[in-house]
Amino acid sequence: MQLSGGSPDVPCLTCGKRIFGLQWGTDCPECHAKRGARASRLAGRVALGATFLMALYVWFRVPAEPALGRIYGAIAVLATYVLMRRIVSRIAMEYLPR
């Protein structure tokens, strides 16, 4: 249905609900939020696993004598969590089934 503004009502890619101003081939805000929540849960789990493996590596491979090495190792563990969570979240938003 053509509206007076010239923009059509476009159906959501997932649920089919017609939304004004939505671009073709995209999800409505509710479906996008649901996918985001699923992606966030998956990203949290994967990031925890990767962080655990990184913490084990730092624990066994970095010598305890100079304390600065352990501090850098702890920073690396935290960076691993943050980066893995962001990367997996972006990938999951693209490839999770609709």
N, C-alpha and C positions, 0 to 999 in steps of 0.2 A: 504494500500500500504506500503510495507516494504522499508525503506530507507537504505542507505549505512551504517549509524551509528548503525543500529539495533533497533532504537526506532520507533515505528509506529506513523502515524498520528492518533490522537485519536479525536473522535467527542466530541464537547461540550455537556454537559448534557442538557442544555436549548435550545440553538439555533441550534445545530447540525453541526456547522462549524468545520472543521477539523483543529486542531492545533498541530504542532510538539512539543513534550515534555510535553504535557498535560497528567495528570494521569487519568486513567479510573474513571468515575463517578464524575468528577469535572467540574466546569464551566470555560469558557474562561475568560480572564481578563475583557473584556467588560461586560459580563453578571454578573460577580462577582461585578463589580463596580456599576451596576444598582441595584443589590440586596442590596449592602451596602448603597446606597443612600436611598432606600426605608426603610431599617431598621433604618437608622439614623433619618429620619423624624419621624417614629413611636416612636423611643426611646426618641426623644426630647419632643414629646407630652406627653407621659406617665410620663417622668421625671418631666415635669412642673406640672402636676397634683399632683404627689406625693410630690413634693416640696411645693406646695401650701397647701396641707393638713398638712404637717409637720410644715410649718410656722404658720398656724392657731393653731395647738397644742401648739407650743412654745409660741405664743402670749397670749393664754388664761391660760396655765398651769404653766408657769415659772413666778415667782414673779418678779416684776420690781425693788424692793428695792435694793437687791445686784446686781450691774450692771454686775458682773462676770457671773451670771446665764444667763443673756441675751446674753452675748458674746459667751458663750458655746452653747447656743441655736442657734445663727446665724451660728456658725461653723457646728452644726449638720444639719442645713437646707442646707448649701452648700454641705456638704458631702452626704446628701440624693440625691441631684441633680446629682452629679458626679457618685455615685454608681448606682443609678437607670438607668441612661443613659447607662452605660457600661453593666449592666446586661440585660436590655431589648434589647439592640443592639445585643448582642451575641445570645439571645434566638430567636430574630426575624430572624437573619441570618440562623438559623437552621430550623425554622418552617414556614417562609413565603413561599407561593406557588411559584413555579418556573415559 
